[in-house]
């Protein structure tokens, strides 16, 4: 019976860890959306005549790629933790010999893994913050690009006006 109780406690601990999986999935979906938005932005940026803005976009893309690979690392760490817990749980069910000693060892392992998962979760939050910052920078650049493009249109209009004035003066002369 003591074994059943231990197993129930360990299963409860595993259930506590499950919301982390949803958090990883949500963050990954957000990352895919932002990556898609970035690819749309890059298509527009390619047509832009302002070289500096293009360089900034490349830098932003590199930073976003780094954020993505760091999140993938965190996901892998999380998966390894879940696998380890699953292995430990199976080990509890499969082995009857030295049950008490093994249970204590397994509980110690689960505590260690839980601490690692909490650390991975904290780490992930800091990467989410970094990603949000990059997305805000990207939005600011899109606005700057839009402003530069409207200035360009305005300048082209002025050039056309001046050109037609020069043509008029030539005709008079």
C-alpha positions in Angstrom: 0.0 0.0 0.0 2.9 2.4 0.8 4.1 1.6 -2.8 0.7 2.6 -4.2 0.7 5.8 -2.3 4.2 6.7 -3.5 3.2 5.9 -7.1 0.1 8.1 -6.8 2.3 11.0 -5.4 4.7 10.6 -8.3 1.9 10.5 -10.8 0.5 13.7 -9.2 3.9 15.3 -9.7 4.0 14.3 -13.3 0.5 15.9 -13.8 1.9 19.1 -12.3 4.5 19.2 -15.0 2.1 18.8 -17.9 1.1 22.5 -18.2 4.7 23.2 -19.1 4.1 21.1 -22.3 1.2 23.4 -23.3 3.4 26.4 -22.6 6.1 25.1 -24.9 3.5 24.3 -27.7 2.0 27.9 -27.4 5.4 29.5 -27.5 6.3 27.4 -30.5 3.1 28.5 -32.3 3.8 32.1 -31.5 7.3 31.7 -32.9 6.0 30.2 -36.1 3.5 33.1 -36.5 6.3 35.7 -35.9 8.6 33.8 -38.3 5.8 33.9 -41.0 5.3 37.7 -40.3 9.1 38.2 -40.6 9.2 36.4 -44.0 6.3 38.7 -45.3 8.2 41.7 -43.9 11.4 40.6 -45.6 9.6 40.3 -49.0 8.6 43.9 -48.7 12.0 45.0 -47.4 13.7 43.5 -50.5 11.8 46.0 -52.6 12.9 48.9 -50.4 15.6 51.3 -51.7 17.0 52.0 -48.2 20.1 49.9 -47.6 20.4 50.6 -43.9 16.9 49.3 -43.2 17.7 46.1 -45.0 20.8 45.6 -42.9 18.8 46.2 -39.7 16.3 43.6 -40.9 19.1 41.0 -41.5 20.3 41.6 -38.0 16.8 41.2 -36.6 16.4 38.0 -38.6 19.6 36.6 -37.1 18.5 37.5 -33.5 15.1 35.9 -34.2 16.8 32.8 -35.5 18.9 32.6 -32.3 15.8 33.0 -30.1 14.2 30.2 -32.1 17.1 27.8 -31.7 17.3 28.6 -27.9 13.6 27.8 -27.6 14.2 24.5 -29.4 17.0 23.7 -26.9 14.6 24.4 -24.0 12.0 22.2 -25.7 14.5 19.4 -26.0 15.5 19.8 -22.3 11.8 19.7 -21.3 11.3 16.5 -23.5 14.3 14.9 -21.8 12.9 15.7 -18.4 9.5 14.2 -19.3 11.2 11.1 -20.7 13.3 10.7 -17.5 10.2 11.0 -15.4 8.4 8.4 -17.6 11.4 6.0 -17.3 11.5 6.5 -13.5 7.8 5.7 -13.3 8.2 2.6 -15.3 11.1 1.6 -13.2 9.0 1.9 -10.1 6.3 -0.4 -11.6 8.8 -3.0 -13.0 11.0 -3.6 -10.0 9.9 -5.2 -6.7 13.4 -5.8 -5.2 14.8 -3.3 -2.8 11.5 -1.3 -3.3 12.0 1.2 -0.4 15.6 2.0 -1.3 14.7 2.3 -5.0 11.7 4.6 -4.2 13.9 6.9 -2.2 16.4 7.1 -5.0 13.6 7.7 -7.6 12.0 10.4 -5.5 15.4 12.1 -5.2 15.7 11.9 -9.0 12.3 13.3 -9.6 13.0 16.3 -7.3 16.2 16.9 -9.2 14.4 16.7 -12.6 11.5 18.9 -11.3 14.1 21.6 -10.3 15.7 21.3 -13.8 12.3 21.7 -15.4 11.6 24.8 -13.3 14.9 26.2 -14.3 14.2 25.4 -18.0 10.8 27.2 -17.7 12.4 30.3 -16.2 15.0 30.2 -19.0 12.2 29.9 -21.5 10.4 33.0 -20.0 13.5 35.1 -20.5 13.8 33.9 -24.1 10.1 34.8 -24.6 10.8 38.3 -23.3 13.8 38.6 -25.7 11.6 37.4 -28.6 8.9 40.0 -27.7 11.5 42.7 -27.7 12.7 41.6 -31.1 9.1 41.6 -32.4 8.6 45.2 -31.1 11.9 46.3 -32.8 10.6 44.6 -36.0 7.3 46.5 -35.8 9.2 49.8 -35.3 11.3 49.1 -38.4 8.2 48.4 -40.4 6.8 51.8 -39.4 10.1 53.5 -40.2 10.1 51.8 -43.6 6.6 52.9 -44.3 7.5 56.5 -43.3 10.6 56.4 -45.6 8.5 55.0 -48.5 6.0 57.9 -48.2 8.9 60.4 -48.1 10.1 58.8 -51.3 6.7 59.1 -53.0 6.6 62.8 -51.8 10.1 63.5 -53.2 9.2 61.8 -56.6 6.1 64.1 -56.7 8.3 67.2 -56.1 10.7 66.1 -58.8 7.9 65.6 -61.3 6.6 69.1 -60.4 10.0 70.7 -60.8 10.6 68.8 -64.0 7.4 70.1 -65.6 8.2 73.7 -64.4 11.6 73.4 -66.0 9.9 72.1 -69.2 7.5 75.1 -69.2 10.4 77.6 -68.7 12.3 75.9 -71.6 9.2 76.2 -73.8 8.9 79.9 -73.0 12.6 80.5 -73.7 
